Amino acid sequence: MRTVRLAVLILLLAATSSLAGPKVLVLGFDGMDPDMLQQYRNEGIMPNFDRFIAAGAQFQPLGTSIPPQSPVAWSCFAAGVDPGGHGLFDFIHRNPETMLPLLSSGSAQAPDSDWQIGDWKIPRGGGSVENFRQGKAFWQVLDEAGIDATVFKVPANFPPVACASRTLSGMGTPDILGTYGIFTYITDDPGVDTMMDGGHVIPVRAVAGRIETYLGGPLNSYRVGDPQSELPLSITLDRQNRAAHFEVDGDEFVLQEGEWSDWVELSFPMVPVLKSVAGICRFYLTETAPHFRLYVTPIQLHPMQPEMPISTPPGYSKDLAEDVGLYYTQGLPEDSKALERGVLTDAQYASQSDQILHEREDQYSHELQRFVALDEGFLFFYFNSPDQSCHVFWRTFDEDSPTHAEADPHFRGRVRDLYVELDGVLGETLDAVGEDTHVMIVSDHGFKPFHRMFHLNAWLHREGYLVLRPGVDPTDVEFLVGIDWSRTRAYGIGINGLYLNLRGREHRGIVNQGREADELLAELVAGLEAEVDPEVGATGIKYAYRSDVVYSETHRDRGPDIIVGYRPGWRGSNECALGEVPDVVFEDNDMKWSGDHCMAADEVPGIVLTNRPFVLPEPSLVDMGPTILGLFGLEAPATMTGRDLYAKEGER
């Protein structure tokens, strides 16, 4: 009888096993570089990558996007098509009607009309939040097929595209102010620049050891004039013990110098009793004496009460916070602007970066545990730490960096240590999943040094393609204001973008489409690729890509006409990205932002490792969506132009 029961159990297990479908897990390590990964493997410090490869995993470079910018590249991953198909070309686009810069991936709009009652406004209807990425994301196809899918913080997915899958928005998600992140710096130091870019500086004065100040919240669209909402903040100093006591919105806590607070929950009143906006932030007490210095993170959308949509289903962000704890919701949480402005030191920035990475590791362990219990399903989980740390700590080990001498030598091995930490994440994964799970590691691009800035608009101005209005000095131009559009044929906006002032597209365009535009493009390409940096004696631009050559046509007209692809060591300037016209063409990069990837695509490929080697060669980001769908036996939608890398040549 026991034998019969055992046989029945074996048959039941076999039947259950046969019903189980594919399981696919993708780790997204933003900015992980193939050469650096191989270097650290050669040093013997990446045992889990070695274990993965020794067990048969394939490791190769992954073709990136043009340009290799994270929101552009991850959109290729999501939508299975190049930027001409998904419509994102840079961090910064421009409105061809107003010629003003705008954020590329999405927007949040307040209601455009209201009723006024005294000092109050009642909005007519709701506002809108829009994701500008075009095309169907591969997880939407998984969702339609009824496959359990979790997509954790993939960039350029704010607001999250409609689906029943569990998704949390990542890069592109704003803070509570609707920006990419504005920190608060409260100080009694009279020498601090109160107009600090990227931060809100609040000067204060201590009276009898007490400071009365505030935290600024979102604009109150329910009040006439849209004043900024505020919450009172009281601080009692204990300079002798290098500490301070804080009171804000009913919360009280004490910090020592060099200490982070836990998450502080805030509620900004909009309409008494009826409406408030929830947020969370963390405090870092830098110094109590001789000057008081307090850093406050950008105020995050509260994951349990988000004012804007950050997850699908809407309750997922709340469930995650209840299970794992409150967390950064802002798309790029490491505050490189505070580091750049000297509000945070290298050590203080690193402590915040560690905090964010450990938070992400806890969230991953939670999601991995859930995934392992599934019979069929998909998990994508994103780590942004390699990207941000390479950007700001490259100078610590690059002796040719213009800012190497000022870098804290203690962090020379910071990037190396981070790779080791992520090797541990892979180890946790390999220990948890079974042999039936298809595991991939994907990065969107690699990294190279950023020593010299190229001011594209300065070059265009020098060469006569960009003309200023009479009496306008180049250094006075901001956001393209001050340009004489009646005589300007080309201009730059975004990190890599060059646009023609095209008749019929730009509001005041003068360049005729067709032969005139084609001849101008050829002239610009030749001039850019021949331009020599006199300080270095070499050309800084490898390719001036024509969009009509490298992009599909669907949404190509929204983007640049030329994408400037730099050689390692060069990159477009932040000034020109925002529509300024500096007075020099080349300049040393004196920023702490010393490593980059906004260069020629073939100079900064990403990586892909997979435990089931691909059939087709030369994988690229646009192939990943169709390949993932193919693993589940699903056809890629017609909008996807990428290949299923497990299909035979000639098959879709």
N, C-alpha and C positions, 0 to 999 in steps of 0.2 A: 504493500500500500504506500509505504514511504517512497518507493521508487517511482510509482505512478505520480504522486504529488510533485516530486522533484522534476519529472519530465514535463508536467503541466506548467510548473513555474518557469522552466527554461523556455517553453514555447511562448508563455506570456511575455517574458522579458524580451525575447526575440521580436515578437510582434510590436511591443512598445518601442523598441529600438528602431524598427523599420519605419515607424511613424514619425520619428524625429527628423527634422529638416536640417538644413545647413546652419552653422553658427559662424559668424564672421566678426572679428574684433580688429579694429583699426586704431592704433595709437598715433595721434598727430603731434609730432614734436616740431613746433614752429622754429625754423631757422637752423635745424641740425644739418651740419655740413659734412659731405662725404669724405673730404680730405681730413678734416679734424677727427671724425669718427675713426677713420683708419689709423691716424696717428696715435690716438689714445688706445686703440686695440693693440698696436705695435708696442706700446708701453706696458701692456699687460694689466690695464686697470678697468677693462670692460668685460668681465667674465661672463655676463649673461648674454651679451651680444655674441661673444665667442661661442657660447653653448648653443645659442639659436642657430648660428651659421654651421657649426659642426654637426648639428642634427639635420642639416639639409636645406636650411633657409638660404634663399638667394639674396645677395646684397648688390645693388647697383645704383648708379645715379638716376635721378628722376627729372625729366625735362620740366622746366618751370614755365611761368607765364612771361609775356612781354607786356609791360615791364614786370620784373619779379618783386612785386609789392604784395604784402600778405592778403589784403582784401581781394585783390585781383586774382592772385594765385589760388586761394581757397575757393573762390567762386568758380574757377575752372574745375577744381576738384568736385564741387557740389553739383554743378550744372552740366558737366561733361562737354564743355565747349569753350572756345577761346574768347577773349574779351569782346570781340565783335559780336559774339552770340549772347553773352550774358550782360553786356552793357556797363561793366565797371572797368575803368581804365587807370585809376589813380586814387589816392586818398582824396584829392581835390579835383573837382570838375569846375565848370563855369556855366553860368546861365547865359546863353547866346543873346537873349533879349536885353538883359541888363548889363552884361559883361562883368558881373560880380562873381567871385568864387563861391562855391558851395561844397558841402561835404558830399562825398560821392555815393555812399552806400545806402543812405536812408534819410528820412526827415520826419520831424514831428511838427504839426501845424495846429495852432490854437484855432478855435472858432473864429470865422471872419466877420461875424455880426453879433450884436447883442442888444438887449434892452437896458436902458439906464434908469435907475431909481436912486436919486440923490447921488451919493458917492459910490454906489454899488452898481455892478453890471451883472446881468443875467445872460449867459451865452445862449445864442439861438442854435440849437443842435450841438453836436459834439465836434471836437477837432478830429485830426487824422494823424496816423502814424503809418509811414509807407516804407517798404523795402524796395529799393531801386533795382535789385538784381533781377534779371530776366531769365526765363527758362525754368523748367521743372527740376527741382532738386531730386537726387536719386532716392533720398529717404521718403519723399512724397510717393514715389512709385512703390517702394517697399510698403508704405502705409496702405496704399490702395490694394495691395495684394494680401493684406492682413498679417504682415510679418511684424513681430515685435521689434521695434527699433528705438534706440536711444542715441541722440546726437548731442554731445555735450560741448557747448561753447565754440562750435565751428565759426570762424570769422565771417563777417558780412551776412549774418543771419539775424539782423535786428531791423524791424520786429520779426520774430520767427515766422517763417512761411506757414501757411495753414496746413495742418495735418493733425492726426490723432496720436502720432508718435511722441515720445518724450524728448523734447528738445529744450535747451537753455541757450539763450543768445550770448554771443561772445563779442569779439572785436567789433566795434561800431555801436555798442550799447552805451548810452550816455550816462552821465551822473544826474543828480536830481535837478540840476540847472539846465539840462538839455545839451551840455557840452561834452567833449571828449574827456573832461576832467579838470576842474579848477580847484586847487587846494586853498586852504586858508592859513595865513601866517600872521600870528598875533605877537607883537613885540613892543617893548618900550625903547628900543634902540633908535635914536633920532637919525642915524646915518643910513637907515634902510630905505631903498627905493620903493616908494609906495605905489608906483606904476608897474610893478613887476609882471612881466608877461607870463601867463599860465597860472597865476595865483592871485588871490585876493588878500592884500596886505591891510591889516587893521592896526593902526598905531594906538597904543594905550599908555596910561600913566597910573602907576600904583599910588594909592593914597592910604597911608597907615597900613601898608602891606596888603591892600585889597585892590583888585582890578574888576571894574564893571564894564563888560563889553557884550558882544553878541555873535551869533552865527547867522550868516546869511543863507536864506533858502530860496526857493523858486519865486519867480515873479507872480504876484497875485492878480490873475486875470479877472478876478471878481470885483476888483476895485478900480475906479477910474484912474487912469494913468499907469496902471500895472506896476505898483510899487513892489520892491523886493520884500518878501516876508522875512521875519527875523525871530530868533529866539534869544532871550537874555542868557548870558554866560557870566557867572561870578567865579572869581579865582582868588583864593587866599594864599599868599606866599609864605613859605617857611624857608627863608634864604639860609638860615643857619644850618638846617638839615637838608638843604638842596631838594626841596619838595614843594608841592603845591596841592591844594584841595580845590576841587572843581564841583560846581553845581550848575546843571543845565537840564531843563525840561523834567524836573523831578528826580533826576539821577544825581548821585554824589559819589565821588571817587577821589583817591589820592594817588599821585604819581611822583616817583623819584626822578631826578634828572636821568635821561637815557632810558626811560621806560615807556612802553606802549600801553595804552588802555585796552580793555576789552572793547567789543562793539558797544557803542552808545546809541540807543534808539531815540529818535527825534520825531516830533509831530509838529509841523508848521501849520498854524491856523490860517485858513483862507476865509471861511465864512463861519462866524461863531456857531458852535453846536453842529452845524450842518456839514462842513467840509474842512478837511485838513489833508496835508500831504506828508506821508511817512518817509523817513530816511534813516540811514545808519552811517556812522563814521567812527574813526579811531583817532585818538589823540596821541601825540608824541611830545613829551616835555624835553626840549633840547637843553634849556638853561634857565636857571633862576637868577643868577648873578654872575658878572656885574649887570647884565641885561636879562630881561625876561624874554624867552623865545619859545613859542609853542607852534608846532605844526599840526594841522588837522587835515586828514585825508579829504579828497573830494567826497562830498556827501553822496552816498550810494542810494540808488533805488532800493527800497526795503524789499527783500525777496519774499516776505510774507504778505506785503501789501503794496506791490509795485504800482506806481502811478501810470506807468506805460507797460505794454505787454513785453515780457521777457521770456516767456516759456509757453510751450504747448504740452499737454493741456495747461490752462492758466494756473491750475493748482500745483503743478510740478515744482515750481520755484519754492513754494511754501512747504511742500512735503520734504524737499531736500533740506531746507533750513531746520525743520523739525527733527529730521533724522540725524543730521551731521552738525548743525549749528549755523549761525549767521555767517555770511560770506560776502566777498567783493562781487558786486554785480556789474560794475563798470567794465567796459570792454578791454581796456589796457590798464590794469590796476597798478603796476609798478610806476611810481611817480618820477619819471625821468625829468620832467620839467622842474620839479623841486630840486633834484640833483643838479641840473644845469644852472639853476639860479643861485646855488649855494645855500639853499634852505636846508637841504639834507647833505651830509657828507657821504663819501663812498661807503663808510661803515654803516651809517644810518640807512642809506638806500638798500644796502645788502641785507640788513635786518628786516626791512619791509619785504624785499624780494623772497627771503627765506620763509617769512610768515605766509606769503601768498602761495609759494610752492607747497608747503606743508598742508595748507588748507586744501589745495588741489589734490594732493596725494590722499588725504582722508576721503575726499569726495570720490576719487577713483576707486579706492578700496570698497566703498559702499556700492558703487555701480558695478564693479567687477563681481562682487558677491551675488548681486541680483542676476547678472548675466550668466554666471556659471550654473545657476539653478534652472535656466531655460532649456527646453528641448530644441528650440529653433529661435534664432534672433540675430540682431545686429547691434553692435556697440561701437560708436566712435567717441573717443575721449581726447581732448585737446590740452596740451601743455604749452604755454607761451614763454616759459622761462628761458629756453635757449636763445630765442630771438632778442628779448630785452637785455639779457646779460651780455650778449655779444655786442650789442649796440653800444653800451655804456662802459664796459670793462675791457674792450679790445685794446685800448691805450695802455692798459697795465702791463701787457706782455709784448706789445708791438713797439720796439725801440725807435722805429721810424715815425711813429705818430707825433704830430706837433704838440700834443698834450701829454706825452709819456712822462716827461720830467716831473709834472705836477701830480701824477697819479699816485695813489697810495700803494706802495709796493706790497703791502700785506695781501692785496687782492690779485696779485699776478696769476695765481692758480684758480681764480674764481670760476672761469668758464670750464676748465678741466674738472673741477670738483662737481660742477653742475652736470656734466656728462656722466660722471660716476653715479650721481644721484638718480639720473634717469635710467642708467643701467639697472639700478635696483628696482625701478618700476617695471622694467621688462622682466626681471627675475620673478617678481611677484606674479606677473601675468603668466609666465611659463609654468610656475608651480601650481597655479589655480586652474588653468584650462586643460581640457583633455585633448587627445590627439585628433578628435573630430572637429576641433575648432581651427578655422582658417585665421591665422594671425598675420597682420601687416603692420609695419611701422612706416609712416610717411612723413616727410618734411616738405614744405612748400618751396624752399629755396635754401641755398647755402649762405656763406658769409665771406666778405673780403674787407681789407682795410679801407678807410675813408680819410685820406690825407688832404685832398685838395677839393675846393668847391668850384664849380663852373656856374657862373651867373648867366644863364641863357638869355634873359632879357637885356643884359648889358651887351652881350654879343650882337643880338638883333639890332639894338640901338646903334652900336658902333658901325655895323654894316649897312645901316639905312633901311632895314626892314621894319623897324619900329620907330615911330616918330612921336615926340612929345608936343603938347600944345605950347604955343609961344609963352615964354616966361616961366615954364615949369622946369625945375631942376630935377635931374634923374632921382636924386635921393629923397625927393618929396613925393614920389609916386607910391601909393599903397592901393592894393586891391584893384590894380589896373586903372585907377582914377588918375587922370592927368595925361592920358595917351590921346593923341590926335588920330581918331579912327578914320578920318577922311584921307589920311596919308599913310596909315600903317597897314602893311601887308601880312605881317606875321607877329605872333606874340606867344609868350610862354605862361603856362599856369599849371600847377601840380609839379611833382618832383621830376617827372620824365616827359611831360607833355608839351608839344609845340603845335599851335593851331594857325591855320591861315585865317585871315580876316575875309571870309568867303561871302561873296554876294549871294543873298537868298538864304543864308544860314545864320550868320552873325547879323545883328540888328542894323549895324552900319557897315556891312561888308563892302569891300571894293574890289576884291580879286574875283574875276570871272571864273566860273566852273568850266571844266574842260581843258582846252589846250593851255590857257594862261596859268591855271592852277598847277597843271602837270609840269610845265616848264619851271615854275617857281619852286615846286617840291624838289625837282632834280637839282636845281641850283643850291637850295638849302642843304640837301643831303651832302653834296660834294663839299660845300664850305665847312660844315660841321665836322665831317670826318677828317678834313685836312687841318683843322685848327690845332696849333701847337701851343702847349702850355710853356711860356718862355722860362719860367722858373725851373722846370724839370727838363725841358728840351725834348718832349715827346707829346704825341697826340693823346688827349684824354678821352676822346669819344671813339669807340670801336665801331659801332653801327648807329646810323640814324635810320631807324626802321620806318618805312612808309606803311601807314596803316592799311592802304589799299593792297598791299602785298602780303602782310602778315595776319590780317584779321578777316574773318568771315563777314559777310555784308549786312546781316540782319539789323544790328544796332551800331554799325561802324560810324555812321554819321554823327553820333553823339560824342565821339571821342576825339583825341588828338589826330592830326594829320601826319605827324612824325612823332615817334617815341624815341627819345635819346637814350642809347645804350652805352653806358660808360665803361671804360677799362677799370680794372682793380686799382684803387687808390683815388679815383675821382667819383664825384656824384653831383647832381644838381643841388642848388642851394635852397635853403628854407625860404630865403627872401623871395626868390623868383617863384617858388611854389605858391606863394600868396600874392603874386602879381606886383612885386616891387621891381625897380630898375636900378640896381647898384651901379656905382661909377667905375668898377673894375670888372674884368671878365673872369680872371682866375684869382683865387685867394686861398691861403692856408685855412684848413678846418681847425679852428681853435676850440671846438666844442668837446665836451666829454662824450658826446655821441660820436664815437670814433670808429666803429665798424658798421658796415652796411651791406646792402644787397640790391639796391635800386640801380642796377648796372646792366650790362649786356647779359642776356639770358644764359648764354652758353658759358659764362664765367662763374655763375652761381647756381648750378643745379641743386636740387634737393636730393633726398635719398628715398629708396623704397627697399624694404626687406620683407620677404614673404616666405612662409614655411612651405608653400607649394609654388615652385618656380613657374614664371610666366612662359607661355608658348611663343608669344610675339616679342620681337626685340625693341629696344629703345622706348621704354615706357615713359609716359608723360602724364602730368596732372589731369589732362582732359580725358585720359583713358580710365581713370580710377572709378568714376561713377558707373560707366557701362560695365566695367569688370566686376564690380561689387554686385550689380544687378544680375549679371550672368551667373554668378555663384549661386544665386537663388532661383535660377532658371527663368529669369524675367527678361523681357525684351526692353532695350533702352528706347526711350521716346525719340521721335524723329528730330527733336531739337538738339539731341546730343550727337556730336560729330566724333567723339572719341571712340577708341576701339575696345572691344572685350579682349583683354590680353591673354585669355585662355582659349579664345577661338582660333581656328585655323585661318591661314591667310585666305582672304576673300569672303570670310564670314563676317557678319556684323558683330 
